[in-house]
Amino acid sequence: MTSSAITASGLKKAYKDKVVLDGIDLDVRAGTIFSLLGPNGAGKTTTVNVLTTLLSMDGGTARVAGYDVATETKKVRSSIGVTGQFASVDELLSGRENLQLMVDLQHFKGTEGKNVIEHLLRRFDLAEAADKRASTYSGGMRRKLDLAMTLVGRPQIIFLDEPTTGLDPRSRRTMWNIVRELVADGMTIFLTTQYLEEADQLADRIAVLDQGKVVAEGTPEQLKRKIPGGHVQLRFADAAQLQAAVRVLPGSAPDEESLILRVPSDGGVKSMRGLLDRLDEYAIDVEEFTVRMPDLDDVFLALTGHDAKTEVVTK
């Protein structure tokens, strides 16, 4: 059974009369990607700051890498890496020099530090630009260097705060692949992001935070199934087959021009089997069968009252 990399129980934080975290519970399994979503002011950044020992909690308990966040801060810090929203590289230094700075802070012995630098430069495809100033790097290259610097200390857990903000689609997908590789190597990723597609693509589990409370948690698919609006789209070869299906599938909505029938469904195996069995019972042929479920934008809107396409969900 997979162990927990991060746990929190009844986590509370307030600033005077403003309650930011109102007793949240979290359980992040080791070797997985966990994403925390929520609108502005939901408490995401505060959660990360508490878990990374940058803020003290007002109530509850939390453990990171098996260590108590409140009483074993040094052990927590030695086990984690944190990559913020904006690349924290020194643009006056080269990529290699930025990595060397981190190696010096970690007090590597002998040639170990040099080996780590060369490995990370190759891993992040930065070897050719290693001796160029970071100020000449593209946004994607700076983000890769920033993450490489985080990995110098070989953390068990990495907190990624919006790792692809401002990147073009190609660079964003490159970062996604890097994150997947890190998890394949056994690391745990705690991700906050403003891109719901990113959470959908990467996260094993997602928690939606709103007004200091976790309002929903589950896999991306589980969250989508909580929201009504899912349907099966059936396409038929002719109007006769379409009308036959309308008669045997109550609540369905036909589009006679495109010969498409939309049937409300939760997308589950049991309901899909029942639908297909009913069509087979009446010898109705279907040309095309598509399951369409609500996306994370729909989930976000339903749970928080904010449309993620217009509401910036970064903090």
N, C-alpha and C positions, 0 to 999 in steps of 0.2 A: 504493500500500500504506500502510495506517495505521501511523504511528510509535508508539513506546512513550512513554507519559507517565511511567511509573514502572517501574523494573527493579531487581531485587535478585538477587544471586547468592551463595549460601553464607552468608547472613546469620546471624551468631551473637551471642548475648548471654547472659551468665550473671551471677548474683549469688552470689559465693563458690562453693559447691559446687552451687548450684541452676542447672541449664541451662534457660533460658527459650526461647531460639531456637536450634535445633540445625541450622543450615545450610539455611535456607529459600530458595527461589527464587520470584520473582514477576515477572510481565510484564503490566503494565496498559496496554492500548492507549489512545491518546489519543481523547477524545470518546466514552468508554464509561463504564458504571457497573460497578465491580468491588466485590464484596462479600466480606469476610473473616468466616467463621463459625468458632465453636469454643467448647467449654465453658469454665467458669471455669478460669483458670490456663493456658490453652492458649498464650498469648503474643500475643493480638491487640493489646492496648493497648501492649505493648512494641514490637510491629512498627510501630504508628502513631507512637509516640514516637521511634523511631529514624528513620523516614522523614521526620518533620517536624523533625528536628535537635534534639529535646528530650533525646534520649539518645544517647550514643556507642555504636557497635557494637564488639564484641570481635573480630569476624572477618567476612570477606566484603566485598562492595561493594554500593553502592546508588546509583542516580541518579534524581533527581526533576526533571521538566521539563528533562532534559538535563544537569543539574548534579550533580556529585559531592556526596553528602550529607556526607561527612567533610571535604572540603577547600573546598567552595564553599557554606558554610552560608548566607551572606547572600543569595546568588542564589536558593538554594532557598526561603528564607523569603519573598523578594519575589514568588515565583511561586505560592505556595500560600495557601489559607485553611483554617482549622481551626474547626469547630463542635463543641463538646464535648457530652457527654451531657446536661448541664444548661445551660439558657439563661444566658448570661453577661451579661445586660443589667443596667444600673444602674436599679433600680426607683424611685429617687428622681428620676430624669430622665424626661422625656417621650420618646416614640419618636423624634421629630425630634432632640432633644438627644443621644440615644444615637448616632444616625447622625452628628450634627455632631462628636461626640467622635472618631469614627473618621476623619472627613474631616480634622480638625485634625492627627491623628497621621500622616496620609498627605501633609500639606503641599500640598493642592490649591491652584492659583493662580486668582485672580479669582473669577468666578462658577461655575467648573467644579464646585466642591464643592457649591454650592447645587443645581445641576442634577442632580448625582448623587443627592442626598438626595431631591429631588422625584420622580425617576425610580423610585427604590427604594420609596418610599412608595406610589406608584401600582402598581408591579409586584406588591407583596406585599399589596395591598388594605388598607393601613394609613393612607391619607390622612385619613380621617375621625377617626381616633384619634391622629393624629400629635402633637397638643399635649396629650394626656392622659398622666399619669404611667404608666410601664410597670407599676407595681404594680397598676393597675386592669385590666390586660390579662388575657385568658384564657390558658391554657397554650398553646393553638395560636397565639395572637397573639404571645406571647413567643418561641416557637420561630421564627416567621416573622421577627420583628425581629432575632433573633440571627443568622439566616442572612443577612438583609439587611446587617447590620453586617459580616459576613464578606465580602460582595461589594463593599464600598466600594473595596477595593484592586484590584478586577478580577483576581482570581487565575485562573491557568490550570487549577489543580487544587484541588479542595476535598476535605478529609477530614471526613467526617460520622460522628461517633461516636453511634450510636443516636439519630438525629434525631427519632424519634416516640415515644420512651419517655414513658409517662404521658398520651399524648394519646387523646382519644376517637376512635372509628372514622372519623367525618367529618373531623376535623382531620388524622388520619393520612393519609387519602386526598388531602386538599388538599396536604399536604407532598409526597406521592408525585408529584402533578402538577407541583409546583414543581421537584422534582428532575429530572423528565423534560424540562421546559422548559430547565433549565440545560444539560443535555447536548445538547439540540437547538441551543443557542446555541454549542456547541463546547467546553464545559467537560468536564473529566474528574472523575468522582466516585469516591472511595475510601470505601466504606461498611462500617461495622460495625453490626450490629443484633442484637437479641434476638428479633426476629420473623422466623421463617423464611418466612412468607408475604410479608413485605416484600422479602426477598432474591429470592424467586421472582418477584415482580411487577416488580422494578426491575432486577435485575442482568443484565448481558450475560454475565458470567462470575463464578463463585464459587470461592473456595478454602476448603477445610475444614482448619483448623489444630487439631492435637491433640498435646499433650505436646511442643510446640516444633517440630513437623514438619508440613509440608503433606501430608496423607494423601490428598487428592483435589482435582482442579481441573477445571473445565469449565463449559459452559453449564448452567443448571438442568436442561434436558432430558437432557443427557449424563450428569449425575450420577444422575438418577432411573433411567436405563437400566442403571446399574451394579448396581442392587439387584434381586434376584429378587422376584417377587411380582406382576409385571405380568400383566394378563390382558385378554382381550376378553370382554365380556358380551353375549350374544346373547339376544334375547327372541323367542319364537315364538307363533304364533297358536293352536296346539293341541298336545296331548301327543304326537300322532303325529309331527309335525315335530320336536319336541324329541327324541324317542327316536331318530329317524332321524339326527339330528345327533350324538347320543351315540355311535352305532355307527361313524360315519366320522371322528370326531375323538377319537383316543386321548388319555387324560389329562384329559379335560374333566370338569367337575363340575356335574351337573344339579340344579336346584331345581324339582321337579315342581309344587309349589303355585303358584309365580309364573311357571312356564314359562320360566325363565331358565337358560342354560347358560354356565358360565365356562370359558374356554379359556386355558391359560397362553400368554403371548406377550410378546415384548420390545417390541411396539408398532411395530416397524420396517415400512417400506413392503413389503419383500420378504416378510416373514412374513404381513402383512395380505393381500397379493395371493394368496399360497398358500392361506390360509384361505378366502377368498371363492371362489377357483377350485374348491376341493374341494367347497364347498357347492353351487356351480353345477353341478358334474359330477354330483352326485346329485340335482339338482333340488329342493333343500331351500330353502324360502322363510324368510327372516328378517324379522320385523316391526321389530326395533330392533337397532342395532349400536352398541356403546359401547366405547371403549378406556379402560381404567383402569390407570394406572401408579402406582408408589410415589411419595409426595410427599417433600418435603425433610425432614420429620420422620423418615420411614423411613430416608432416606439418612444423616441425622445419627446416628441410633441405630446403624445398621450400621457406620458408620465410626469412631465415637468410643466406643461402648458407653454413651452417655448419651441419655436420652429428652429431646428438646428441649422437650416439653410440660411437663416437670416440672423440668428442669435449667435454671437461669438461664444463658444463654450470652452474657454481656455483656462479660466481660473476658478 
